[in-house]
Amino acid sequence: MTSSTAPTVVHTRAPGKINVFLAVGDLHDDGYHELATAYQAVSLYEDVRARHADGFSVRVTGGPGVDVAGVPTDGTNLAVRAARLLASTTGYRGGVDLHIDKAVPVAGGMGGGSADAAATLLACDALWQTGLSRDDLLHLSAELGADVPFAFAGGTAVGTGRGDELSPALAKGHFQWVLALADFGLSTPTVYRELDEHRRRHHGDISPVRQPVVDTAVLQALRAGDPGMLAEAVHNDLQAPALHLEPGLGDVIELGERNGALAGIVSGSGPTVAFLAPDLDGALELQIALSAARLTVVRATGPVHGARVVAD
Ligand code: C5P
């Protein structure tokens, strides 16, 4: 039942992310690895519009460069799972009709699905007037995936455990990113498996995995708002396995670094490559150079806010 003041449609938005640092530790029995990561939310947003319905349904559209063909629209869609989780948690008896408009590349390593889930939790909470607090929703979001709490929280944060135990990190100013989108996706579990296999094959000659920690140099660079310092400190343990699976990504990184990027890094499990630019002019020049090489590129800044209601 909805009261006469209840909204008929709720529009929310949640950001994609870049892992500016990602160290992968041991694989646990639950299939997840111990992580230490520094997340930055960036200005590519997933927009969710939620309307009352008896059942649960989702329609997905994509902005420029975002191919949504591979996104499921059945009960396996993470946004539908988020809505169902909120309904079962709160005892809400109705459903929702969701429309997701995606700007974050699909299967790109930027947490687009996680942002859909975070935005959906917030949208359904407002639509159904369940009255949960932001903290309750943040807590619930961890049940949907390792990156969902960060998509909900936004900003800049350190993630430990599966990546879902967040502590905010201080960050000054804004960083300018240029993102090279691939025309293919990479499966996150496949990239983690490739890392595990590499570690198994080379266990004699690489040092054993220890408790992963975020380098203090990364935190200092974020605090200082200094892109040069951050470029020196960015790191991603998933980059080598992503490059092993898709060697062409190495050429993309090289091309960006030859054209003024301070650093190029595979974002999360890839295949999106995130280039850190020195400033806005540098980002624009890099965008032109990469576009001339026929890459699909978008610019983004970070950090930005987490999941929010949008007033239309
Ligand atoms: O939590 P999420 O569904 O985003 O994770 C997708 C997959 O990524 C997991 O099933 C797992 O294979 C891998 N993963 C991992 N360790 C983490 C996070 C994700 O191995 N900390």
Boltz pocket constraint, residues with backbone or C-beta under 6 A from the ligand:
constraints:
  - pocket:
      binder: B
      contacts: [[A, 31], [A, 32], [A, 33], [A, 34], [A, 35], [A, 144], [A, 145], [A, 146], [A, 147], [A, 161], [A, 162], [A, 163], [A, 188], [A, 189], [A, 192]]
      max_distance: 6.0
